[in-house]
Amino acid sequence: MEGIGIEKNLEKGLFYTRRAAGHGDRDAQYNLGCLYEEGTAVEKDFGKAIYWFDEAAKQDHDLAIHKIQELNCEACVVPFTVEYVDKVIEYENQLRIEEPDTYYWEPDEEYRNNLVEFFSDARFINALSFLALENGKVIGRIDATIISSRADADCSTAYLDWISVLKSKRHGKIAQKMLATLQAVLKDKNIHLLIALMAGNDEAQRFYKSVEGASIHDQGIWMDI
Protein backbone atom coordinates (compact mmCIF):
# COMPACT_ATOMS: atom_id res chain seq x y z
CA MET A 1 0.00 0.00 0.00
CA GLU A 2 2.84 2.45 0.82
CA GLY A 3 5.53 1.19 -1.57
CA ILE A 4 8.01 0.26 1.15
CA GLY A 5 10.72 -1.92 -0.44
CA ILE A 6 8.60 -2.50 -3.54
CA GLU A 7 6.78 -0.43 -6.12
CA LYS A 8 3.59 1.05 -4.70
CA ASN A 9 0.52 -0.88 -5.88
CA LEU A 10 -2.79 -0.02 -4.21
CA GLU A 11 -4.68 -2.79 -5.98
CA LYS A 12 -2.37 -5.54 -4.70
CA GLY A 13 -2.15 -3.89 -1.32
CA LEU A 14 -5.93 -3.91 -1.05
CA PHE A 15 -6.07 -7.56 -2.16
CA TYR A 16 -3.68 -8.74 0.55
CA THR A 17 -5.20 -6.49 3.21
CA ARG A 18 -8.66 -7.94 2.50
CA ARG A 19 -7.26 -11.45 2.46
CA ALA A 20 -5.51 -11.05 5.81
CA ALA A 21 -8.53 -9.30 7.34
CA GLY A 22 -10.80 -12.11 6.20
CA HIS A 23 -8.48 -14.61 7.88
CA GLY A 24 -8.74 -12.77 11.17
CA ASP A 25 -5.57 -10.63 11.29
CA ARG A 26 -6.53 -7.73 13.55
CA ASP A 27 -4.02 -5.26 12.10
CA ALA A 28 -5.31 -5.96 8.60
CA GLN A 29 -8.88 -5.54 9.84
CA TYR A 30 -8.00 -2.15 11.31
CA ASN A 31 -6.15 -1.12 8.15
CA LEU A 32 -9.06 -2.17 5.96
CA GLY A 33 -11.37 -0.09 8.15
CA CYS A 34 -9.10 2.90 7.58
CA LEU A 35 -9.17 2.37 3.82
CA TYR A 36 -12.97 2.37 3.80
CA GLU A 37 -13.12 5.37 6.12
CA GLU A 38 -10.73 7.41 3.95
CA GLY A 39 -11.79 6.07 0.55
CA THR A 40 -8.26 4.89 -0.28
CA ALA A 41 -8.17 2.23 -3.05
CA VAL A 42 -11.90 1.66 -2.41
CA GLU A 43 -15.07 3.71 -2.50
CA LYS A 44 -15.58 5.44 0.85
CA ASP A 45 -18.00 3.35 2.90
CA PHE A 46 -18.72 4.37 6.49
CA GLY A 47 -20.61 1.19 7.26
CA LYS A 48 -17.83 -1.14 6.11
CA ALA A 49 -15.28 0.97 7.98
CA ILE A 50 -17.23 0.45 11.20
CA TYR A 51 -17.59 -3.26 10.46
CA TRP A 52 -13.83 -3.86 10.13
CA PHE A 53 -12.94 -1.59 13.06
CA ASP A 54 -15.40 -3.61 15.13
CA GLU A 55 -13.84 -6.91 14.03
CA ALA A 56 -10.39 -5.65 15.07
CA ALA A 57 -11.76 -4.23 18.31
CA LYS A 58 -13.06 -7.67 19.26
CA GLN A 59 -9.40 -8.73 19.30
CA ASP A 60 -8.44 -5.85 21.61
CA HIS A 61 -6.89 -3.67 18.91
CA ASP A 62 -6.50 -0.36 20.78
CA LEU A 63 -6.65 1.90 17.73
CA ALA A 64 -9.74 0.06 16.44
CA ILE A 65 -11.45 0.42 19.81
CA HIS A 66 -10.76 4.16 19.70
CA LYS A 67 -12.15 4.36 16.16
CA ILE A 68 -15.34 2.57 17.18
CA GLN A 69 -15.84 5.00 20.04
CA GLU A 70 -15.11 7.94 17.74
CA LEU A 71 -17.31 6.92 14.82
CA ASN A 72 -20.28 5.58 16.76
CA CYS A 73 -21.31 8.74 18.56
CA GLU A 74 -24.81 8.06 17.17
CA ALA A 75 -26.59 5.38 15.21
CA CYS A 76 -25.94 5.26 11.47
CA VAL A 77 -27.70 3.51 8.58
CA VAL A 78 -25.67 1.40 6.13
CA PRO A 79 -26.51 -0.97 3.26
CA PHE A 80 -26.97 -4.60 4.28
CA THR A 81 -24.01 -6.41 2.69
CA VAL A 82 -22.88 -10.02 3.15
CA GLU A 83 -20.30 -8.96 5.75
CA TYR A 84 -23.15 -8.19 8.14
CA VAL A 85 -24.89 -11.58 8.02
CA ASP A 86 -23.62 -12.79 11.39
CA LYS A 87 -24.43 -9.43 13.01
CA VAL A 88 -27.96 -9.66 11.59
CA ILE A 89 -28.34 -13.13 13.12
CA GLU A 90 -27.29 -11.65 16.48
CA TYR A 91 -29.87 -8.91 15.95
CA GLU A 92 -32.63 -11.38 15.09
CA ASN A 93 -31.88 -13.34 18.26
CA GLN A 94 -31.97 -10.15 20.34
CA LEU A 95 -35.36 -9.24 18.82
CA ARG A 96 -36.74 -12.49 20.20
CA ILE A 97 -35.23 -11.95 23.61
CA GLU A 98 -36.81 -8.50 23.90
CA GLU A 99 -40.17 -9.54 22.40
CA PRO A 100 -40.56 -13.30 22.94
CA ASP A 101 -44.23 -13.39 21.90
CA THR A 102 -43.79 -11.54 18.60
CA TYR A 103 -41.60 -13.73 16.38
CA TYR A 104 -42.54 -17.34 15.71
CA TRP A 105 -39.61 -18.60 13.63
CA GLU A 106 -35.97 -18.97 14.57
CA PRO A 107 -32.91 -17.42 12.84
CA ASP A 108 -31.25 -20.83 12.51
CA GLU A 109 -28.44 -22.05 10.23
CA GLU A 110 -30.83 -22.50 7.30
CA TYR A 111 -31.91 -18.88 7.63
CA ARG A 112 -28.28 -17.76 7.79
CA ASN A 113 -27.47 -19.72 4.62
CA ASN A 114 -30.46 -18.14 2.88
CA LEU A 115 -29.19 -14.67 3.81
CA VAL A 116 -25.77 -15.44 2.35
CA GLU A 117 -27.28 -16.79 -0.88
CA PHE A 118 -29.53 -13.71 -1.10
CA PHE A 119 -26.57 -11.63 -2.28
CA SER A 120 -25.84 -13.80 -5.33
CA ASP A 121 -29.41 -14.74 -6.24
CA ALA A 122 -30.64 -12.86 -9.34
CA ARG A 123 -34.23 -13.00 -8.04
CA PHE A 124 -33.32 -10.33 -5.48
CA ILE A 125 -31.90 -7.85 -7.97
CA ASN A 126 -34.60 -5.29 -7.08
CA ALA A 127 -34.30 -5.81 -3.31
CA LEU A 128 -33.02 -3.02 -1.06
CA SER A 129 -31.93 -3.63 2.54
CA PHE A 130 -30.41 -1.31 5.14
CA LEU A 131 -29.25 -1.75 8.71
CA ALA A 132 -29.08 0.66 11.62
CA LEU A 133 -25.80 0.31 13.53
CA GLU A 134 -24.89 1.48 17.00
CA ASN A 135 -21.48 0.71 18.47
CA GLY A 136 -20.91 -1.83 15.71
CA LYS A 137 -24.10 -3.75 16.47
CA VAL A 138 -27.28 -4.01 14.38
CA ILE A 139 -30.22 -2.40 16.17
CA GLY A 140 -32.63 -2.04 13.24
CA ARG A 141 -33.38 -3.35 9.75
CA ILE A 142 -35.46 -2.21 6.80
CA ASP A 143 -36.20 -4.19 3.61
CA ALA A 144 -37.97 -3.13 0.43
CA THR A 145 -38.22 -4.13 -3.20
CA ILE A 146 -38.70 -2.15 -6.38
CA ILE A 147 -41.81 -3.38 -8.19
CA SER A 148 -41.32 -4.04 -11.87
CA SER A 149 -44.50 -4.72 -13.82
CA ARG A 150 -45.32 -4.48 -17.52
CA ALA A 151 -48.92 -3.58 -16.68
CA ASP A 152 -48.25 0.15 -16.63
CA ALA A 153 -44.95 0.09 -18.56
CA ASP A 154 -43.35 1.77 -15.57
CA CYS A 155 -41.03 0.94 -12.71
CA SER A 156 -41.68 3.77 -10.27
CA THR A 157 -43.15 1.99 -7.25
CA ALA A 158 -41.52 0.16 -4.33
CA TYR A 159 -42.95 -2.08 -1.63
CA LEU A 160 -41.82 -1.75 2.00
CA ASP A 161 -41.65 -5.34 3.18
CA TRP A 162 -40.09 -5.11 6.65
CA ILE A 163 -38.99 -2.53 9.18
CA SER A 164 -37.95 -3.45 12.70
CA VAL A 165 -36.00 -1.95 15.59
CA LEU A 166 -34.97 -3.47 18.90
CA LYS A 167 -37.60 -2.56 21.47
CA SER A 168 -34.89 -1.15 23.73
CA LYS A 169 -33.79 1.27 20.97
CA ARG A 170 -37.12 2.61 19.72
CA HIS A 171 -36.75 5.91 21.57
CA GLY A 172 -34.02 7.13 19.21
CA LYS A 173 -36.08 7.55 16.01
CA ILE A 174 -34.10 4.72 14.43
CA ALA A 175 -37.05 3.61 12.27
CA GLN A 176 -37.47 7.16 10.95
CA LYS A 177 -33.77 7.35 10.10
CA MET A 178 -33.84 4.03 8.20
CA LEU A 179 -37.00 5.03 6.34
CA ALA A 180 -35.45 8.37 5.35
CA THR A 181 -32.37 6.57 4.01
CA LEU A 182 -34.53 4.17 2.00
CA GLN A 183 -36.62 7.03 0.59
CA ALA A 184 -33.49 8.93 -0.46
CA VAL A 185 -32.13 5.89 -2.32
CA LEU A 186 -35.50 5.28 -3.99
CA LYS A 187 -35.67 8.91 -5.07
CA ASP A 188 -32.27 8.57 -6.75
CA LYS A 189 -33.69 5.58 -8.64
CA ASN A 190 -36.70 7.63 -9.82
CA ILE A 191 -39.12 5.73 -7.59
CA HIS A 192 -42.10 7.94 -6.80
CA LEU A 193 -44.26 5.75 -4.53
CA LEU A 194 -43.48 3.49 -1.55
CA ILE A 195 -46.29 1.09 -0.57
CA ALA A 196 -46.52 -0.64 2.81
CA LEU A 197 -48.99 -2.96 4.53
CA MET A 198 -49.62 -1.47 7.94
CA ALA A 199 -49.27 -4.00 10.77
CA GLY A 200 -52.25 -4.41 13.03
CA ASN A 201 -50.49 -3.57 16.32
CA ASP A 202 -50.94 -0.09 17.79
CA GLU A 203 -47.23 0.74 17.83
CA ALA A 204 -46.81 0.10 14.10
CA GLN A 205 -49.95 2.11 13.29
CA ARG A 206 -48.71 5.07 15.32
CA PHE A 207 -45.43 4.96 13.44
CA TYR A 208 -46.96 4.96 9.95
CA LYS A 209 -49.47 7.64 10.86
CA SER A 210 -46.55 9.85 11.95
CA VAL A 211 -44.66 9.48 8.66
CA GLU A 212 -44.68 12.73 6.70
CA GLY A 213 -46.39 12.42 3.34
CA ALA A 214 -48.03 9.09 4.24
CA SER A 215 -51.75 8.41 3.87
CA ILE A 216 -53.83 5.28 4.48
CA HIS A 217 -55.61 3.84 1.45
CA ASP A 218 -56.90 0.35 0.65
CA GLN A 219 -56.45 -2.56 3.04
CA GLY A 220 -54.09 -5.33 2.05
CA ILE A 221 -55.47 -8.53 0.56
CA TRP A 222 -53.77 -11.86 1.32
CA MET A 223 -54.29 -14.66 -1.20
CA ASP A 224 -53.06 -18.21 -0.61
CA ILE A 225 -51.68 -19.98 -3.66
FINULUM-558538 format. One record per residue: residue in one letter; x, y, z of N, C-alpha, C in turn. Coordinates in pm, whole numbers, plus 50000, padded with zeros to 5 digits. Layout:
N
AXYZXYZXYZ/...
//
This chain:
225
M500814987950000500005000050000500855012750000/E502015012550069502845024550082504095024149995/G504355012849929505535011949843506835010849920/I506805004350035508015002650115508764990150068/G509914992050004510724980849956510294975449821/I509114979349777508604975049646507884986749582/E507534985249455506784995749388505374996649447/K504905008649472503595010549530502505005149437/N501594997249492500524991249412499284989949502/L498384999649492497214999849579496304987749557/E496204983449432495324972149402495794959449471/K497104956549462497634944649530497614946349681/G497894958549725497854961149868496474958649925/L495454963049853494074960949895493744946049896/F494204938949794493934924449784494464917149907/Y495714919849943496324912650055495784917450190/T495404930150197494804935150321493454928350344/R492634927450239491344920650250491534905950286/R492524899750222492744885550246493144882950392/A494064891150443494494889550581493364892850678/A492594903350648491474907050734490444895850740/G490164889850625489204878950620489654866650696/H490984865150712491524853950788491724857350935/G491284869250975491264872351117492424880451169/D493314885551083494434893751129493914907451173/R494094910651301493474922751355494084935551299/D495374935451270495984947451210495444949951069/A495264939050994494694940450860493244945050867/Q492504940350967491124944650984491054959551014/Y491954964151102492004978551131492404986451007/N493404981750936493854988850815492764989450709/L492024978550695490944978350596489844988150637/G489584989150767488634999150815489075013250778/C490375015850793490905029050758490745031950610/L490965021850526490835023750382489395027550346/Y488435020550407487035023750380486645037450438/E487195040750552486885053750612487415065150526/E488615063450471489275074150395488955073650246/G488455062150198488215060750055489495058649977/T490475051850037491745048949972491685035249905/A491845034749775491835022349695490445016149688/V489485021449762488105016649759487185028749765/E485925026549732484935037149750484685039149899/K484645051549943484425054450085483105048150131/D483185040750240482005033550290482055033450442/F481285042250504481285043750649480865030950719/G479875024150665479395011950726480445000950729/K481144999050617482174988650611483374992450698/A483655005350709484725009750798484415005550941/I483185008250985482775004551120482834989351138/Y482404982051036482414967451046483824962151075/W484814966850996486174961451013486844966851138/F486554979151177487064984151306486514975551420/D485234971951409484604963951513485224950051520/E485534944151404486164930951403487534931351470/A488304942051443489614943551507489474946451656/A488464954351691488244957751831487924945451914/K487254935751855486944923351926488204915951967/Q489324918851897490604912751930491504922452006/D490864932052073491564941552161492584950252089/H492264953951966493114963351891492804977551941/D493764983752011493504996452078493055007451983/L493715008651868493355019051773491945016751717/A491595003951695490265000651644489205003851749/I489495001051874488555004251981488315019351986/H489385027151971489245041651970488405046251851/K488615040051735487855043651616486365040851635/I486055029251693484665025751718484005036051808/Q484695039951912484165050052004483995063451933/E484925066551846484895079451774483795080051670/L483625069251595482695069251482481255066451523/N481075059951637479725055851676479125064951781/C479285078051762478695087451856477175087051845/E476635082551733475195080651717474955069751615/A473735064651612473415053851521473515058451376/C473975049551290474065052651147473375041651068/V472995044750945472305035150858473235031750742/V473425018750719474335014050613473625003450530/P474065001250406473494990350326473784976850390/F472854967750379473034954050428473854946550324/T475114943750355475994935950269476314922650338/V476914913350264477124899850315477994899750439/E478844909950456479704910450575478904911250704/Y477664915950694476854918150814475944906450850/V476044895350780475114884250802475134879450947/D476304877151002476384872151139475854882451240/K476094895251213475574905751301474044906451292/V473504903751174472044903451159471454891651236/I472134880251234471664868751312471644872351461/E472684879151508472714883551648471524892851676/Y471254901651581470134910951595468794903551601/E468624893851511467374886251509467164878851642/N468234873451697468124866651826467754876451937/Q468334888551933468034898552034466584903252024/L466064904251901464644907651882463754898051960/R464094885351956463264875152020463424875152171/I464584879352217464774880552361463924891952416/E463914903152343463194915052390461684913952368/E461264906352267459834904652240459554889852212/P459554881552315459444867052294458124862252235/D457084870452241455774866152190455454871952053/T456454877751987456214884651860456694876651739/Y457804869651753458404862751638458294847651658/Y457784840851556457464826651571458304817651479/W459444822451435460394814051363461784817751411/E462714808451400464034810351457465074813551349/P466014822751377467094825851284468184815051290/D467854803151239468754791751251469774791551137/E470504780551125471564779551023470994780150882/E469804774250862469174775050730468874789550692/Y468384797050788468094811250763469374818850732/R470444815950806471724822450779472204819350638/N472104806750597472534802850462471704810050356/N470404811550383469544818650288469954833250274/L470344839450386470814853350381472064854550295/V472994845250313474234845650235473934844050086/E473064834650053472724832149912471944843749851/F471254851249934470474862949890471304872249803/F472594873849838473434883749772473914879349633/S473764866749600474164862049467472994856549387/D471794857949441470594852649376469964863749290/A469854861349160469364871449066467904875349094/R467174866849165465774870049196465654882249285/F466734885649357466684896749452467334909349396/I467414910249264468104921549203467434934949237/N466124934749261465404947149292465214949349443/A465854940849524465704941949669466654952549725/L466174959849825466984969849894466904967150044/S468054966550111468074963750254469084972850322/F468704978250437469594986950514469544982950661/L470644985750730470754982550871471084995150949/A470544996051069470925006651162471975000951257/L473115007751268474205003151353474415012751469/E474725006951583475115014851700476215007251771/N477375013651785478525007151847478854993751781/G478744993651648479094981751571478054970751572/K476944972751641475904962551647474664966851570/V473974957151511472724959951438471604962051539/I470924973351528469784976051617468494977951539/G468574977951405467374979651324467614974751182/R466524971651113466624966550975465404971050896/I465644974450769464544977950680464774971150545/D463714965350488463804958150361462684962550268/A463024964750144462034968750043462414962649909/T461494963449815461784958749680461144968049579/I461844970449471461304978549362460404969649277/I459174974149256458194966249181458344968949032/S458594958348958458684959648813457534951948750/S456674959148680455504952848618455304958848479/R454944950348384454684955248248453274960948234/A452474959748340451084964248332450984979048299/D451814987148363451755001548337453005006648268/A453824997248217455055000948144455885010748225/D455945008448356456655017748443457315009748555/C458275015848617458975009448729459245020348832/S458175026148886458325037748973457725035749111/T457465022949146456855019949275457705009749351/A457775011249482458485001649567457574996849678/Y457854985049729457054979249837457934978049961/L457484983550072458184982550200457774969550266/D458684960050270458354946650318458544945150468/W459564951850526459914948950665460664960650725/I460274964850843461014974750918460914971051065/S462054969551130462054965551270463214972051344/V462994974651472464004980551559463914973451694/L465054971151757465034965351890464144973751981/K463334967152060462404974452147463134984052239/S464334980252281465114988552373465705000852305/K465605001652171466215012752097465185021352023/R463915019352050462885026151972462675040752012/H463385045152115463255059152157464115068552072/G465015063051993465985071351921465635074651779/K464375072851739463925075551601464745067851498/I465105055551533465905047251443465075043451319/A463805039851340462955036151227462825047751130/Q462655059751182462535071651095463815073851015/K464955071551079466235073551010466415063250898/M466055050750924466165040350820465215043350705/L463985047350738463005050350634463475062150548/A464055072250610464555083750535465675079750441/T466545070650487467635065750401467065058250281/L466105049250308465475041750200464815051250100/Q464085061050148463385070350059464365078249973/A465515081950031466515089349954467085080849842/V467355068049871467875058949768466835056749659/L465575054849699464505052849601464345065149511/K464455076849570464335089149493465415089949386/D466635085849421467735085749325467475075949211/K466645065849238466315055849136465015059349063/N464525071549083463305076349018462055068649060/I462065063849185460885057349241460035068049308/H458765068649274457905079449320456915075249429/L456745062049452455745057549547456275045649625/L456145046049758456525034949845455265029749913/I454935017049890453715010949943454075001950062/A453255002250165453484993650281452144988050329/L452174975950384451014970450453451184973650600/M450244980750657450384985350794450034974050891/A450964970650979450734960051077449584963851170/G448954953651224447754955951303448024961251444/N449274959951495449514964351632449544979651642/D449194984651758449064999151779450375006651756/E451495000651797452775007451783453125009851637/A452904999751553453195001051410452265011451347/Q451005011551387450055021151329450415035451367/R450865037251491451295050751532452495055351450/F453395046051422454575049651344454185054351204/Y453395046251133453045049650995452205062350986/K451355064351086450535076451086451375089051111/S452575087151168453455098551195454385101751079/V454425092850979455345094850866454845106250778/E455705115850753455325127350670455055122850527/G453955127550472453615124250334452895110950319/A452645103950431451975090950424450475092550442/S449705084250372448255084150387447775069750376/I446695066450445446175052850448445135051250338/H445325041050256444395038450145443745024650164/D443785016450062443105003550065443784993950164/Q442984984850219443554974450304444234963950218/G445224957250278445914946750205445074934150190/I445254927250081444534914750056445554903250051/W445324892950129446234881450132445574869750059/M446264864449959445714853449880446644841349886/D446164830249936446944817949939446984811749801/I448144806749766448324800249634448754785749656/
//
